[in-house]
Amino acid sequence: MKNKINICCCLCLLVFMSWITNPAMAAAAGMKPDVQAKSYILIDFQSGEILDEKNAEVPYPPASMTKMMTVFVVLDQIKSGKIHWDDLVTISPRVAAINEAQINLTPGEKITVRELFIAALVESANDAAVALAEYVGGTEENFVAMMNQKAKELGMNHTHFNCASGLDFRLYPDPPKVSGPNVMSAHDTAILATKLIQTYPEILKTTSIPYYTFFIGTKKQLKVTNWDLMLPGLKYSYPGVDGLKTGHTNTAGYCFTGTAQRGDLRLISVVMGTRSDDHRFLETKKLFDYGFQEFVPQVLVKKGGQIPGTKELALPDGVERTVPVTVDKAVKLPVHKGESARYQVKVTFKPRLNAPLKQGEVVGTAQVLYNGKPVQGVEPTPVVTAKAVEKASWIRLFFREIGDTVKNWFN
């Protein structure tokens, strides 16, 4: 009998160890993945909910993930009408001298903004990124100032750019004269990716291109493979992946910002400082497996719907003593499968609210809690009045007070 018990214990231990060593089984069992990276983060695209992270607020060199901000600024310029997709950019000797990933641009050559844009994202071409920077900003230094200003606007508080390419300065023949390191935190990088897709969703048409040919029909014809090997048909193809940007330098290690969508759930992942080209995708797969297998999107409160536990606001000086409240947008986020009961929506009203109030007036916020604690990364949702309420006259309030006093006597 004792031997049988020992055998059962051993089998249980083997099963448990297989969960730990097998990322897919670990995710299926609800365990957080063991991601080998200096820092990483996994967030929900819609709500910003942080599903998993490590050192996510620590700034690290992002290498060519920098180019996400480069193209963001370029897209802003196109939207404003200051530049156009078909504009021809004349390549400077400085741009042509840039090494590492490139499309072999030459001094005096003319190439469209569109081709440079594709080159910066698909081939991660440093020469293309800097050519765009010089065209938009006049100098790379001016363009970098625009990048840093954009980072502030997006709330990227652990970020500083010193170039448009992400290259270490030692790899620049003529580095831009910008002080400070080129760094982003994993969380800032995820914010950048999220805002980029939200503002310009069409960018996914470019980031999802697996192969592209530049200078078609010329002696310079060049066919490239997207560095994002998780795209369909490539080495580490993962269902739903349609972007976003890789990065690598000796200083940064191997980095990757990925995004994938399945059904209503789109995830954004960032890994920084992994040890090889292959591992940045293998570690990303662990995060995606965990996100898609462990979480399911759920609407906790519909837009205009009643908030569980807080359906109305007391308003003693109103014609009506209470006013119904709701949220001005749906409260929706991924929840742990089978754990819906652990989530609640806590309402906090503004202090000293008085009538009159208009319909749709913001009177507080709704915060999502999980196990009694705020869900990380999810901003509170404004709580608004579902209808207008007028201020009661002094006569109404006078007789209301008398009535309340009499009622209290009998109670």
N, C-alpha and C positions, 0 to 999 in steps of 0.2 A: 504493500500500500504506500509505504514511504517513497519507494522508487517511482511510483506512478505520479505522486505529488511533485517530486523533483522534476520529472519529465515535463509535466504541465507547466511548471514555473519556467523551465528553460524555453519551452515553445512560446509562452507569453512574452518572454524577454526578447526572443528572436523577432517576433511580430513587431514589438515596440521599436526595436533597433531598425527594422526595415522602414518604419514610418519616418524615423529621423533621417536616414541616409537616402531615402527616395523622395525627392521634392514633390512629385505628383501625389504620392500617397500622403505625405505630410500635409499638403494643401487640402486634400480631400478629408483629412481628419481634423481640419480646423486649426492646425498648428501654423504659427508664423514661419515663413521660409528662412533658411540660413543663407543669407545673401553675402557673398564675399566681395565687398567693396568698401572703400574708405567712407563713403556716405551714399545713401540712397533714399528714395521716397517713392511711394505709390499713392496717387490721389484719384478721386472721382472727378471727372471733367466737369460735370454739371454743378455739383455742390461745393467742390473744393475739399471734401472730406479726406483727411489723411488716413489711409487704410494701413499703412506700415511705413516706418522710417528709421534711419539711424544717422546721427550727426547731420540732420537735414538743414540745420541753420548755420553750419560751419562753412565759410567760404573756401572753395578750392579752385584751382585753375580748370576752366571748362574746355580748353582747347577749341576745336571747331564748332562746338555747340554755341559759341559766341555768334556764329553766323545767323542764328535764329533772330537775334536782335538786329543784325545788319539788314536782313531782308524785311523785318518789321518796319524799320525806318524807311526803307525803299518803298514799301507798299503804302505807307502814309504819304509819301511824296507823290506817288502815282495817283492816289485817291484825291489829293488836293489839286491835282492838275499841274504841278510844278515840273514833273517829268512824265514821259510816256513810254509805253512798252517798246515802241518802234524807234525810239531815239537811238542814234548811233553814237557810241562812246569811243573816243580816240584814246588808244592805249599809250600811257606814258612810259618812258624808259624805266622809271622806278617800279611800276607795276610789272613790267616784263621781266624784271630781275628777281622777282619773288619766287622762292623755290617750294619744295614739298608738293602737296597735291595741287595740280594746276591743269589748265587746258592749253598751255604753251602759247600764251599771247605774246605778240611781238610789238616793238615800238612803232607807233604810227598806224597800227592796224585799227580798223573800225569794226565794232561789233555791237549788236543791239542790246538794250537793257534786258530784254526778255531772255536772250541766250546767256548773258552774264548771270542773271537770276537763277536760271536752271542749273548752270554750272556750279554756282555757290552751294546749292542744296543737294544736287545729285552726285556731283564729283567732289564736293567740298573744296572747290578750287579757290585757293588763296589769292591768285592773281585776279580772278573774277570778282571776289569780294572787295578787294582793295580798289579795283577799277570802278565799281559801283560807288564806293565811299568817296573817291576823288570826284566823280561826276556829280554826286549829290551835294557834297560839302565843299567842293573846291580843293580841299586838302583832307587827308585822312584824319588829321587832328580835329578839324572842324566837325567832321562826321562823327568822330568818337564822342565829342561833346553832346551831339544830338542823341547818341545811344545812351549816354549816362542820364540825360534829361528824361528820356523815355523810361528808363529803369525806375527813376524816382516816381514818375506818374503812375507806374504799374504797382508801386508798393514793394519793389525789390530792394529790401533794406540791407542785404548782405551781398551787394554786387558792386563791382567797379570794373569798367572796361578801359583798356589802354590801346586797343587796336580793333580793326574791323574783321580780322581773319581768325584770331585766336592763336596765332603763332607765337611761340616764345620769341622775345626780341633778338636772341642770338641767331635766329633763323632768318631774320630780316636783313637784307643788304643795307637798307636805309630805314630803320625803325621809326615809327611816328614819335614825335616829341611830346609824349604824354606821361606824366608821372604816375606812380602807383602801380600795383599789380593788376593783372587781368584775372578776376575771380568772380565766381557766382556760388551761392549755396545751392544744394539740391532742391530745396523748397523754392528758392527764387527761380531756378531753372524751370521747375514745374509750373510756376505762375506764368513765366514768359511763354512757355509752350501753350498753356491754356488760353491766355489772352490772345495769342497769335491766331489760334484756330477759331476762337470765338469771333474775333474781329474780321478775319479773312479766311473763312472756311475753305475757300477755293485753293488755298495753299496745299491742301492734301492731294490735289490733282498732280502737283509737282513732286511732293515728297514721296508719293507712291509709285513713281516711275522707276522700274527695275533696271532698265537699260536705256541709254540715250546716245545718239551720234551727233557730234559737233562737226561743223565745217563740211557738211555733206557735199560730195562731188568735187572736193578740192584735194590738193596734195596733203593738206593738213587733216584730212578726215580722221576723226577720233571717236571710237566707240568705247563707252565707259559703263561700268556696272555700279549701281548705287551702293554706297558703303553700308547702307542699312540692310544687312543680310537676313532680316526677319520678314522682308517683303515676300509676297507670293512668288514661288518659283526659285527663290534663292536658298542658300545653304541652310539657314535656320528659320525657314518660313514658318510663320505662326498665324493661325486663323484670326483675321480681323485687323492685322497690323497694316497701317497705311501711312506711317511716318515714324520718326520725324528727323532726328539729326544725330550723327555720330561725332566723336571728337577724339583726337589722340596727339599727345606730344610726350616726350620723355618726362617732363615735369608733371603733366596731368595724369599720365597713365591712360588707360582705355576707358572712354566715357560713352554714354548713349542716353539720349532722351527718346523714349518710344511712346507710341500711342496705338491703341487697339480698341475696336468697337465690336461688341456682340449684343444684338438686340438693342435695348434701351441703355445699355451700360457702356460708356467709353471711359477707359482708364488712361492716365498719364503716368509714366514711370521715368525715373532718372537714376542712373547708376554712375558713380564717379570713382575713378581710381581703381578700376579692376585690372587684373594682371595680364590680360591678353585680348586680342581681337575677338577670339571665340568666346571668352568668358563674359564680355560685356553683354552678349546676347543670351548666354546660358543663365546669367544672373537675372536678366530682365524676364526671361521665361519663368523663373521661379516666382517673381512678383506677379506677373500676369496670371499664372496658374492659381495663385493664392487669391487674387482679386476676383476672378471669374468663378472660381469654385466655392468660395466662402461667403460671398456677398450677393445680394439680390436687390435691385432698385425697388423702393417702396414709397408710396405717397402717404405721409403721416397726417397731413392736413391738406385738403383740396383748396385751391384758390377760391375764396369766397365762402368756404365751408366753416363749420363750427370747430373751435379749438377744444379738444377734450379737456375737461376740468375747468375751463375758463371761457364760458360762452358769452359773458357780458361784463360790462364795467359799471360799477356803482357810481352814480352821479347825483348826489343828494340835492343839488341846486337846479336840476333839470326839470322840465315839465313832466318828463317820465324819470323815475328814480334810477333806472338802469338803461344802458344802451347796448345792443348786441355788438360783439366785435368779431373780427375775422382776420385773415392774413391777406396781404395784397398780392402774394404769389404763392403757388403751391410749395409746401414743405416736403421736398422729395430728396432722398439720399439712399445710398446702398446700406442695407442692414445685414448683420450677421444672420445667416440662414437659421431659422428655427428659434430666433431670439427676439422677435418683434416685441414681446412683452417687456423686455429690458429697456426699451426706448420710451421716452416721454417728452412732451413739449411743455416747457415751463414759460409762462408769460410774466413779464415784468412791466408794470404800467409806469408811466411818467408820474412824478409826484405832483400833487396839488392841481389835478385836472378839474376844470370847472366848465359848466355850460355857458354859452352855447358851443356846440361842436358840429362841424360840417360832416356830411357823409364822406367817408374815405380819409378822414383826418387821422394822422398817425398818433396813437396814444400809448404805444409801448413796443416791446419786441418779444418775439417768441424764440427761445433757445432750445435746441434739441439736446437732450441728455441721454447718455448710455450708462447704465448702472449708476445713475445719480450724478454723473460728471459730464460737462459739456463735450460734445463730439468734436474732436480736434479738426480744425480747418474749416468748420462750417460756421459762417457768419449768421448772427441772429436775423430773423425775418421781421420786417415791420408789421405791427398789429394795428389795424385801422377800424374805425367805426363802420358798422354795416348800414347805418342810416343816420340822418341828422337829428339832433336833439336841441330844442330851444331852452333858453334859460327861463325858469319859473318866475312869475311875478312875486313881489314881496308879500302880497296878500295870500297867494297860494302857499308860499313857504311858511307864513305865519300860522295859517290854519293847519298846515301839515305838521308843524311842530306841536300844536295843541293836541291834534289827533294822536300823535306818537306818544305824548305825555300821558294822555288818558289811557291809551292801550297798555302802557307800562304799568299804570296803577293796578289794572285788573289782572296783569300777568304776575 
